[in-house]
């Protein structure tokens, strides 16, 4: 093992991918919640739905 490198990084990659996916999902949920709670966006959304 050279420079303290992980001998088998392929074992960690699936876990890392799951973490990344969960962060993206959490961000999308937060973004959508923020948009839906914003009165200006809600007004635009209501106008769009009535047209």
MIMARKE-154640 format. One record per residue: residue number from 1; residue in one letter; z, y, x of N, C-alpha, C, O, CB in turn. Coordinates in pm, whole numbers. Glycine has a CB too. Example, Ala and Ser with C-alpha at 12.3 -4.5 7.8 and 13.67 -1.06 7.14 Angstrom:
+-----+--------+--------+---------+--------+--------+----------+---------+--------+---------+--------+--------+---------+--------+--------+----------+---------+
| num | residu |   n_up | n_north | n_east |  ca_up | ca_north | ca_east |   c_up | c_north | c_east |   o_up | o_north | o_east |  cb_up | cb_north | cb_east |
+-----+--------+--------+---------+--------+--------+----------+---------+--------+---------+--------+--------+---------+--------+--------+----------+---------+
|   1 |      a |    780 |    -569 |   1319 |    780 |     -450 |    1230 |    780 |    -330 |   1320 |    846 |    -332 |   1424 |    905 |     -447 |    1131 |
|   2 |      s |    708 |    -225 |   1285 |    714 |     -106 |    1367 |    787 |       3 |   1290 |    804 |     114 |   1341 |    572 |      -60 |    1408 |
+-----+--------+--------+---------+--------+--------+----------+---------+--------+---------+--------+--------+---------+--------+--------+----------+---------+
// end
This chain:
+-----+--------+--------+---------+--------+--------+----------+---------+--------+---------+--------+--------+---------+--------+--------+----------+---------+
| num | residu |   n_up | n_north | n_east |  ca_up | ca_north | ca_east |   c_up | c_north | c_east |   o_up | o_north | o_east |  cb_up | cb_north | cb_east |
+-----+--------+--------+---------+--------+--------+----------+---------+--------+---------+--------+--------+---------+--------+--------+----------+---------+
|   1 |      x |      0 |    -117 |     86 |      0 |        0 |       0 |      0 |     123 |     90 |     92 |     143 |    170 |    123 |        0 |     -97 |
|   2 |      x |   -103 |     204 |     76 |   -121 |      318 |     163 |    -83 |     446 |     88 |   -124 |     466 |    -27 |   -267 |      326 |     213 |
|   3 |      x |     -8 |     532 |    152 |     33 |      662 |      96 |    108 |     649 |    -37 |    103 |     740 |   -120 |    -89 |      749 |      75 |
|   4 |      x |    178 |     540 |    -58 |    256 |      521 |    -180 |    171 |     507 |   -305 |    219 |     530 |   -415 |    351 |      634 |    -197 |
|   5 |      x |     46 |     471 |   -289 |    -43 |      458 |    -404 |     -6 |     336 |   -487 |     48 |     238 |   -435 |   -190 |      448 |    -358 |
|   6 |      x |    -35 |     342 |   -614 |     -9 |      231 |    -704 |   -107 |     118 |   -670 |   -227 |     143 |   -658 |    -24 |      275 |    -854 |
|   7 |      x |    -58 |      -3 |   -653 |   -148 |     -113 |    -615 |   -247 |    -150 |   -725 |   -353 |    -205 |   -695 |    -67 |     -234 |    -577 |
|   8 |      x |   -216 |    -122 |   -849 |   -307 |     -159 |    -957 |   -305 |     -52 |  -1066 |   -239 |     -69 |  -1168 |   -268 |     -297 |   -1016 |
|   9 |      x |   -377 |      58 |  -1045 |   -374 |      166 |   -1144 |   -437 |     129 |  -1278 |   -413 |     197 |  -1378 |   -445 |      286 |   -1088 |
|  10 |      x |   -516 |      22 |  -1283 |   -579 |      -19 |   -1408 |   -474 |     -60 |  -1512 |   -501 |     -54 |  -1632 |   -677 |     -134 |   -1383 |
|  11 |      x |   -356 |    -103 |  -1468 |   -251 |     -142 |   -1561 |   -191 |     -22 |  -1633 |   -139 |     -36 |  -1744 |   -141 |     -219 |   -1488 |
|  12 |      x |   -198 |      95 |  -1572 |   -138 |      215 |   -1631 |   -237 |     287 |  -1721 |   -195 |     356 |  -1814 |    -88 |      308 |   -1520 |
|  13 |      x |   -364 |     275 |  -1697 |   -464 |      352 |   -1769 |   -460 |     336 |  -1921 |   -470 |     437 |  -1991 |   -599 |      315 |   -1720 |
|  14 |      x |   -444 |     216 |  -1976 |   -437 |      206 |   -2123 |   -318 |     284 |  -2181 |   -330 |     344 |  -2287 |   -427 |       61 |   -2166 |
|  15 |      x |   -205 |     283 |  -2112 |    -89 |      357 |   -2158 |   -118 |     507 |  -2153 |    -86 |     581 |  -2246 |     35 |      323 |   -2074 |
|  16 |      x |   -180 |     552 |  -2042 |   -215 |      693 |   -2030 |   -309 |     735 |  -2141 |   -295 |     845 |  -2196 |   -279 |      720 |   -1893 |
|  17 |      x |   -405 |     651 |  -2175 |   -499 |      683 |   -2281 |   -427 |     699 |  -2415 |   -460 |     788 |  -2493 |   -608 |      575 |   -2292 |
|  18 |      x |   -329 |     615 |  -2441 |   -252 |      624 |   -2564 |   -173 |     755 |  -2569 |   -164 |     819 |  -2674 |   -157 |      505 |   -2577 |
|  19 |      x |   -116 |     793 |  -2457 |    -40 |      919 |   -2450 |   -133 |    1037 |  -2477 |    -99 |    1127 |  -2554 |     29 |      934 |   -2312 |
|  20 |      x |   -249 |    1037 |  -2414 |   -346 |     1145 |   -2433 |   -390 |    1151 |  -2579 |   -399 |    1260 |  -2636 |   -469 |     1125 |   -2341 |
|  21 |      x |   -417 |    1038 |  -2638 |   -459 |     1032 |   -2779 |   -350 |    1089 |  -2870 |   -380 |    1163 |  -2964 |   -494 |      887 |   -2820 |
|  22 |      x |   -225 |    1055 |  -2843 |   -114 |     1105 |   -2925 |    -96 |    1255 |  -2911 |    -65 |    1323 |  -3009 |     15 |     1034 |   -2888 |
|  23 |      x |   -116 |    1308 |  -2791 |   -106 |     1452 |   -2769 |   -217 |    1524 |  -2846 |   -191 |    1626 |  -2910 |   -115 |     1486 |   -2618 |
|  24 |      x |   -339 |    1471 |  -2840 |   -450 |     1532 |   -2914 |   -424 |    1530 |  -3064 |   -450 |    1629 |  -3133 |   -582 |     1458 |   -2882 |
|  25 |      x |   -373 |    1419 |  -3115 |   -344 |     1407 |   -3257 |   -237 |    1508 |  -3300 |   -249 |    1573 |  -3403 |   -299 |     1264 |   -3291 |
|  26 |      x |   -133 |    1520 |  -3218 |    -26 |     1616 |   -3247 |    -77 |    1759 |  -3247 |    -37 |    1840 |  -3329 |     86 |     1602 |   -3147 |
|  27 |      x |   -168 |    1790 |  -3152 |   -225 |     1924 |   -3144 |   -309 |    1954 |  -3267 |   -300 |    2062 |  -3325 |   -309 |     1939 |   -3016 |
|  28 |      x |   -392 |    1858 |  -3308 |   -477 |     1878 |   -3427 |   -391 |    1901 |  -3551 |   -422 |    1986 |  -3635 |   -570 |     1757 |   -3449 |
|  29 |      x |   -283 |    1823 |  -3562 |   -194 |     1837 |   -3677 |   -128 |    1975 |  -3678 |   -120 |    2039 |  -3782 |    -86 |     1726 |   -3675 |
|  30 |      x |    -81 |    2020 |  -3562 |    -20 |     2151 |   -3550 |   -120 |    2262 |  -3582 |    -88 |    2358 |  -3652 |     38 |     2171 |   -3410 |
|  31 |      x |   -242 |    2248 |  -3531 |   -346 |     2348 |   -3555 |   -379 |    2357 |  -3704 |   -388 |    2466 |  -3760 |   -472 |     2314 |   -3475 |
|  32 |      x |   -398 |    2242 |  -3768 |   -430 |     2240 |   -3910 |   -316 |    2298 |  -3993 |   -340 |    2374 |  -4087 |   -461 |     2097 |   -3955 |
|  33 |      x |   -193 |    2264 |  -3960 |    -77 |     2317 |   -4031 |    -70 |    2468 |  -4016 |    -41 |    2540 |  -4112 |     53 |     2253 |   -3980 |
|  34 |      x |    -95 |    2517 |  -3896 |    -93 |     2661 |   -3870 |   -200 |    2733 |  -3951 |   -174 |    2837 |  -4011 |   -113 |     2690 |   -3721 |
|  35 |      x |   -319 |    2677 |  -3954 |   -429 |     2738 |   -4029 |   -398 |    2740 |  -4179 |   -420 |    2840 |  -4246 |   -562 |     2663 |   -4004 |
|  36 |      x |   -347 |    2629 |  -4230 |   -318 |     2622 |   -4374 |   -201 |    2710 |  -4416 |   -194 |    2752 |  -4531 |   -289 |     2478 |   -4413 |
|  37 |      x |   -111 |    2739 |  -4324 |      4 |     2824 |   -4356 |    -26 |    2972 |  -4336 |     58 |    3057 |  -4369 |    123 |     2785 |   -4270 |
|  38 |      x |   -143 |    3006 |  -4282 |   -180 |     3145 |   -4256 |   -242 |    3204 |  -4384 |   -343 |    3152 |  -4432 |   -280 |     3155 |   -4136 |
|  39 |      x |   -184 |    3310 |  -4439 |   -235 |     3366 |   -4565 |   -381 |    3411 |  -4555 |   -457 |    3394 |  -4651 |   -150 |     3484 |   -4607 |
|  40 |      x |   -422 |    3467 |  -4444 |   -560 |     3512 |   -4429 |   -657 |    3395 |  -4437 |   -760 |    3403 |  -4503 |   -579 |     3586 |   -4296 |
|  41 |      x |   -623 |    3285 |  -4369 |   -709 |     3167 |   -4375 |   -709 |    3106 |  -4515 |   -812 |    3058 |  -4562 |   -663 |     3063 |   -4272 |
|  42 |      x |   -595 |    3107 |  -4581 |   -588 |     3052 |   -4717 |   -676 |    3131 |  -4812 |   -742 |    3074 |  -4899 |   -443 |     3052 |   -4767 |
|  43 |      x |   -678 |    3263 |  -4796 |   -762 |     3347 |   -4882 |   -909 |    3313 |  -4860 |   -985 |    3301 |  -4956 |   -736 |     3497 |   -4854 |
|  44 |      x |   -949 |    3298 |  -4735 |  -1088 |     3262 |   -4704 |  -1120 |    3123 |  -4756 |  -1231 |    3099 |  -4804 |  -1113 |     3270 |   -4553 |
|  45 |      x |  -1026 |    3032 |  -4746 |  -1047 |     2895 |   -4793 |  -1066 |    2893 |  -4945 |  -1153 |    2822 |  -4996 |   -928 |     2805 |   -4753 |
|  46 |      x |   -985 |    2971 |  -5016 |   -998 |     2978 |   -5162 |  -1133 |    3036 |  -5202 |  -1194 |    2989 |  -5298 |   -884 |     3062 |   -5222 |
|  47 |      x |  -1180 |    3138 |  -5131 |  -1310 |     3197 |   -5160 |  -1421 |    3095 |  -5136 |  -1516 |    3087 |  -5213 |  -1334 |     3323 |   -5074 |
|  48 |      x |  -1408 |    3019 |  -5030 |  -1509 |     2918 |   -4997 |  -1513 |    2809 |  -5103 |  -1621 |    2762 |  -5140 |  -1481 |     2857 |   -4858 |
|  49 |      x |  -1398 |    2769 |  -5152 |  -1392 |     2662 |   -5251 |  -1448 |    2705 |  -5386 |  -1501 |    2622 |  -5459 |  -1249 |     2614 |   -5267 |
|  50 |      x |  -1436 |    2833 |  -5421 |  -1485 |     2878 |   -5551 |  -1636 |    2899 |  -5551 |  -1697 |    2903 |  -5657 |  -1416 |     3007 |   -5591 |
|  51 |      x |  -1697 |    2913 |  -5435 |  -1843 |     2934 |   -5427 |  -1918 |    2804 |  -5431 |  -2041 |    2803 |  -5425 |  -1880 |     3008 |   -5300 |
+-----+--------+--------+---------+--------+--------+----------+---------+--------+---------+--------+--------+---------+--------+--------+----------+---------+
// end
